Amino acid sequence: MTTTSDTPPRVDWPRISSLVAGQAAVQGGSYALLIAMSWTAVQLGGSGAVTLVTLAATLPRVLTLLFGGALTDVLGPRALLLPATGARVAVLAVGALVTMTTDTLWPLVAIALVEGTLLGLTGSASGVLLPRLAPEEQLGRANSLFSMVLRLAPIAGTPLGAWLVTVGELPAAMTVAAVCCAIWLLCAAHVTHGMAKPEPVPGGPSLLRRSGDGFRLLASHPRLRWMFVACFCIDVAFLWPAEVGLPMRAHSEGWGVGAVALVLSAFSAGALASAAVGAALAHRIPALAKLVVTGFGLAGGMAAMALVPSPAVLAGTACAVGLCSGLNGPALVTAYQQAVPRGRMGVAMSTFTLSGIGAAPLSLALFSSVSTQLGPTRTWLVCAGLVAFSPIAVARAFRSPVTPAEAPAAAPVEAPAAVPVEAPAEAPLTAPPSDRTRTAPEPTATSV
């Protein structure tokens, strides 16, 4: 028996809930561990030790990210996520024992190296799960829900890490991180249950060559390329104002560090509120309108933040920017996911994640140099102008045709038990490429 053609695809909310819960646990534990390791490194060797630990965590992740995306497309997310996450639990558990018996820096460096490698291998595997669990028209809601977790994790994890350092020092934080990672392992086992390994392609390219497929996709697929540009513009433009421009302005105006906390909290509150709205209503808002309106709203709000006269007004403006961001960020990621061709989600998400990692140092280096010539206020306005290019890139993306060779695959959704189906649960449901309204989803959200 087969499902009738008019049977709507179902959202697998139970597994989406497991994904969100598992990511909430592991992300919160990771932020707690980050704070604890940074503080411990400062005590052991000052700023040089912190830099060493940070590089040990970041460089392996960058180097293995693209390879992990290719592995995800070849092996499937389950075959990569479960062993690598299990290895993370073991590494953190052993690290907790080792750091109980020694006060040297080498265990932190070793743990950071292994953690960074494993996170690089699994980053893309985590990023391809939501498109497998929700049909295209519901992907925006699922991604909005996921983006709320990404925003809440640092809010909850950072103070937890600081508290753990005062109570039990680094071993306590490492133990908590291991437990949180074990929770994610159990959730990942449930989420990926039944996800079959992709069929091997005889005579296909090597894994090393496939590692560069993400960049080749951007070069050959206009819609994907313009959505990538739209995301990258926002990621690059937002970091310098938040990390450098805001503290500089608060200091020069005599507002104090409390103003910085107030503004960032107001932004987070606005972003969380609109992400919650997106989780409920994202599928009802036309994608192009949502992305263009919120994109220009982000640009206008950022420009206003550079010019407002008081910290209270600045906080209110930041809240409005957060409201736009909570809809725009997940929607951009969803639109990017929807533009990915069949069987290439792993390498596409690895390139996307790499751009997010690279946006931070690029933004700080570029706009810090610009600010020495233009000053903080004008540099902030330049950043707002760069954000304004994002909705323009979105419009270009939606005008770019999707040829049959480029057509993205609809999200494969596991059918409910009550509905008999002919194909396995992981068989892709191909959607008509021409008459379906494309909703801008909200995936593994951008940093904004």
Disulfide bonds with the S-S distance in Angstrom:
none
